[in-house]
Amino acid sequence: MSLLVVAEHDNHTFKASLRHVLAAARDIGGDIHLLVAGSGCEAVAQAARALPGVACVRWADDPALGDGGAENLALLVSRLARDYTHVLTAASAFGKNWAPRAAALLDVAQISDIVRVDAPDTFTRPIYAGSVWATYRSADPVKLVTVRPTAFEAVAGDGAPAPLEAVSALPDSGLSRRMSVALNQSTRPELESARVVVSGGRGLGSAERFKALLEPLADKLQAALGASRAAVDSGYVPNDYQVGQTGKVVAPDLYIAVGISGAIQHLAGMKASRVIVAINKDPEAPIFSVADYGLVGDLNEIVPRLTDAL
């Protein structure tokens, strides 16, 4: 049995989620090969050689792969996948972009967002916003699996350097081209990998209150900032702050929910956090059903006092 893990990276460094995907691959068992596909990404391939459990790093370097477009990457993965029993990647925007297309090219059913490996052909994933867990058994010759990173402990440390194998990319499909990229620059930790997350909801009332109350608290805790869908829809913060079923799934050591009622859509994205602190004026708010600690009161008074106490 052999597995191909497709690495998410920015052509300079691989994403932290890769170590979590490798943990899922280790649970399946077998030889783990890692695909690093991009443009000018040799540094990523060299760094990936030291990841524990990796038997071989396959490196595809071509301008057509530089933007991580689904069309070219899916073609490459579908060609390589025929030599493997499993193909794994993170259930992130990266994985969700190309994996369905690769599954269609391979004529297999994609198994999405797994949280547990039960057997090499059997996986568990959440459905209905995480209120139900479903177990799937696949008879496909290639199991194409996306992994929820927060459900698996990251593999730690380094291993012996794995061999590096160059792979020829396919010709550019010409089906799409990236025109521009606009990235939000921030000194805060990435939301999906942060140890502490401070999230705000519609209860904050405005973008100005969101910034004035939560940014000082996040600075004190060296935390990432998140938000509920209601806060995003209200224009308090950009879309990439959203935590929930239709946003980002997080599982930090500490999650502080401020002015968030706790709709099931939001709970699906954060209830795996190790410690949850909720601040809300409504004692019946659903967020208190998953919170380890709850503060009932006016967030305009509680949050500044909490920040001053740190």
N, C-alpha and C positions, 0 to 999 in steps of 0.2 A: 504494500500500500504506500502510495506517495502523494504528497500534498503540495500544491502551489499556493503560496501566500503572495498577494499583490500588494506591494507597499505603497502607502500614501506618503507623498513627500512634496517639497517645493523646489526640487532640483538642487537643493543645497543641503538640507537635512531631512531625515524622515520624521514623521509625526509620532507623538508619544503613543497614539492608539495602536501602532504596529506591535508594540510589546504585548498588548492585550490580545490582539489577534493571534499572535504566536502562542499565547497560553491556551487559547481554544484549539489551535492546531495540535499542540502537545497532548491535549485531552483526547483528541481523535486517535493519535498514534501514527507511526510510520515516518518515512523520510520527509523532512520539510525542506522544500526549495522556496527561495524568495525571488520574486520578480521585481526589479527596479527598472521602470520604463520612463523615459523622459528625454530631455535634451540638455547636455552639459551636466549630467547627473552622476559623474564618476565618483565624486566625493560621497554621495549617498550610498552608492554600491560598495565602496570600500569600507565605510562605517558599518554597513549592514552585515559585512562578513563576520563581525565579532558578536553578533547577536546570539544568545544561547539557543541551542537546539537546531540551528540552521545548518543543513548539510551542504547546500550549494546556493550561491547567489547568481541569478541569471540577469544579465544587464543588457538592456536594449536602449541604445542612445541614438536618437534621430530627431531632427527638427520637427517632424510630423507628430512626435509624441510630446513635444515641449509644453503644450497647454493642457495636457491631460484630457483632451476631448474624447467623448464616448466612442465616436465612430472608429478612430484609429486604434485606440487602446483595446476596445472590445474585439476587433479583428485579430490583434496580436494574441490576446488572452485565449480566444477560441481556438487559434491554431496550436498554441502550446498546451492547452488543457487536455487534449486528446491523449497526452502521455501521463495523465494524473487521474487519481480517483476522486480528488477533492480540489476545489479552488476556493480560497477564502480571502475576504477583504473586510475592512471596517464598514459598518453600517452608518457611514457618514455621508455628507454630500458627495464626496469623491466616489465612494462605493455605489451609492444609489444612482450615480450618473451613468456608469458604464456597465455595471453587472447585469441589469435586465437585458441589455442589448446582447451581451455575450451569451446569456442563457438562451435567448432566442436563436442565436447562431448555432449553438450546440444542440438545440431542440431538447432542452431539459428544463425542469421546473426550478426556479430560484427558491432557496430557503432563506427567508429574510429575518434579520434582526434576532439571531438566536441568543439565548441567555444561558443555555446549558447544553452540554454534549452528553447524551445518554448512551450512545453506542456509535460506532463509525458511520452507521446509516440512519441514526435516529437523533433528533434534535428537538429542544423545547424553545418556544418563542411566545412572547405575550401577544394577545389579541384583545380587542374591545378596550383600548386605552389602558391595557395592563391589568384589567379586572379579571381576566381569564388567561391561563397558560395552556397552550396547545402543544401537543407532542406530534411530530411528523416523522414518518419513516419513508425514506426515499429509495426507490429501486433504480434510479437513473445511473448510467455508467459513470457519469461525472456529477458529483454533488457540488453545486455552486452555492456557496453559503456566505451571507453577510453576518458579521458578528457585532453585537452590541458591546463596545469596549468596556463600559462600566460594569458589565456582568462578570468579567474575568480579571483576576489579579494579574498585573503585568509581570512578565518574566523579568527577573532581576539579574544584574551582573552581565558579564561577558563570557563568551566561550572561545574555543580555539578558532582561529581564523578559517572560515570556510572557503573553498575554492571559488573563483570568479569565472563565470562562463559568459562570453559575449554572445548575444542573440541578435540576428538580423531582423530589423523591423520590416513590415510590409510597406509597399508604396502608399503614399498619402491618398486616402480615399477621396479627398476633395469635397466631402459632404458638408463640412463646417469649418469655420475659421474664427479664432478669437480676435476680436477687434480691439478691446481694451479691458483693463482691470482697474477697479477702484477699491482699494483696501482701506479699512479703518485702522488707523495707527493708534496703538495703545500700549502703555507700559504695564498694564495689568496682566495677570495670568490669563491664558486661554480658558474660556468658560468650561469647555468639556474636560479639561485636565486639571483644573484648579483644585487646590486642597480645601479652600473656603470659598463659598459663593454667597453673595448678598443679593437677594432678588426683591424687586418692588412690583406692586400691582396697581390697579386703578385707584385704590384707596389713597394713594399719594396725592392725587388731585391734579397734578400738572407736571410738565417736564422740568420746570424750575424747582418744584418741591422734590422731585426725584433726585435731581442733581445735588441740591442743597443738603438733603438728609442722608442719602445713601453713599455718596462719594466719600465724605469724611469717614464714615464707618468702614467702608471697603478699604480705604487707605490705611486705617489703623490695623486692620486684620490682614493686609496684603491679599485681598480677596478679589475674585472676578465679580463683575456685575451682571446680573440676569434680570429677567422680567417675565411677567405673565403675558399671555396673548392679549388680554384686555389692555394692559399698559402699552404694548406695542401698537395695537389697533388705535389707541387714543393718541398716538404720536409722541409719547413721552421719550421713547428710545428707539433706535433702529431695529430692524427685524432680527439681526444677528444676536441680539440680547435674549431672544425668546427661548424660554425653557418650557418643554411640554411635548405632547404627542406630535404636534406639527412644528416643533422647534428643535431644540437640542436636549438630549438626555444626559443628565449629570448625576454623579454619585460621589460628591465630595465628603470629606471628613465632617464638615460643618456646613449646613445650609440654613440661612436666615431668611425667612419669608416675611416681608413687611407689607402690610396692606393688601395681602393676597387672600382671597376667599377660599381658594382650594378647589376649583373646578376639576373634574376628573381628567380633563385634557392636560392640566398643569401637573397634577399629581403623578401622571404617567411618566413625566420627565424628571422627577426629583425624589420620589418616595424611597429610592434605594440609598439615599444619603445616610451616612452613619449616624449623625446627630442632626435633628431638625428643630429649629427654633422658630416659632410663629408669633408674630405681633399683629394683633387685629382687635378692633373695638367690639366686634360681634362675637360673643362667647359661643355661639352656635355655628360659627364658620367651619366648613368641612376641613379646612387645613389643620384644625386642632385634632382631628381623628388620626393623623399620621405624625403629629409633632411629639417630640420627646419633651420639649419645654414650651409652654405657651404663656404669653403675656397679653392679658386682656386690658386694653386701654387705648388712649389717644397716641398714635404713632408720632405725632408732632412733639409730644413730651417725652415719650419713652426712648426714641432713637437718639436724640441729642444727649440724654442722660447716659445711655449705654455707651455712646461714643466717648463722652468725657471720662467715663469710668475705666476705659481701656488704657 
